[in-house]
């Protein structure tokens, strides 16, 4: 089977990075490009791809955009599988994909990196109405159960590090200058700030360092000393910080669904995780000595920080496993 994955990296670089492990496979091609109209026809493109319109009816004459497809049909056969995520899929023409599926027997797969009802999945919901997908994957167990999607947790690749800013130990650390272990969090407020600050206070009470950034929040709202506010970072720089930390902090936000990338980062980069998300206890790899689920900051202890455990990682969540699962599925079901 030959897998062509349209990552949508040109819209969000993270989508390509998550699939990075697959670059080592000879039967996988990652396509970062998305169909794009010329500047002079951009107005017509927007009209044809208007979400409000497409939810009700597929506009006529959208076939004029078939030539924008960033992949040639020469050599296509039933051994090809085209894969899209919930962001990239809305840029591709349903009519063309259905034609190629009928003519060449290609497989069509969609994977959801946001929950089905998310704003970021609106284009995917529209695509589901018009494209005959052979398989739809989701990271969110509740969506799998509710909509009949296939649950998967193999979508995290170790991020390649060239060009990442050097770690600056003086940036956003607590007053400690010793060699104690460090807790790390960098992300948006999203209703999480009180819980983040409470956990930080507890960890500092135990004598550990913290490197914390809370973005898109009101700095005037009783800021906690030693926390950086409203300074977003590129994901590569977050990972650079992660690699220099000892324990990651994961706090459920007001829009949180499923398990965040912090869970995967903790395994891939060999870190412990402190989380108030009860779903972590249902995840593969979960062990209380490695992932501390807490409901009260007082449950965070020095034992968790200090106990030595095996932090080895052998690709448990790599998309290489996902490709293997799909291959087995298609071979078994002869789709």
Secondary structure, 3 states (H helix, E strand, C coil): CEEEEECCCCCCHHHHHHCHHHHHCCCEEEECCCCCCCHHHHHHHHHHCCHHHHHHCCCCCHHHHHHHCCCCCCCCCCCEEEEEECCHHHHCCHHHHHHHHHHHCCEEEEEECCCCCCHHHHHHHHHHHHCCCCEEEECCHHHHHHHCCEECCCCCCCCCCCCCCCCCCCCCECCCCCCCCEEEEEEECCCCHHHHHHHHHHHHHCCCEEEEEEECCCCCCCCCCCEEECCCCCHHHHHHHHHHCCEEEECCCCCCCCCCHHHHHHHHCCCEEEECCHHHHHCCCCCCCCEEECCCHHHCCHHHHHCCCCCCCCCCCCHHHHHHHHHHHHHHHCC
